């Protein structure tokens, strides 16, 4: 689980928008504005645009 304090300061690297933390089916940070999902691996958000998946690929 990602720490709430960390979540409060993180922003989408592409648009600087707000991120939404989800845990199912996998841990990800969603940017609804960009339609990207950033993975969370071992409780660490991977905030690289090239590592993000486009929303809709599994949604």
Steps between C-alpha positions, in 0.01 A plus 500: 500500500625845409536748786228767508757778548679391185173485306417855604812638327514280189370632168478358150837553329327578168230753597580567869143393580357320800554125538258241635637195686335166422584154627293269282569322276854633558653793686509806276478877503246621247501831319152543355606815308771319302328159512819341636560252781838500673600170665585463867768237558600393850311802640701738279320699227675478163440851368648455153276580204654215300406253778136615514222313328218669316167474678273267313769236439360294791208716614 
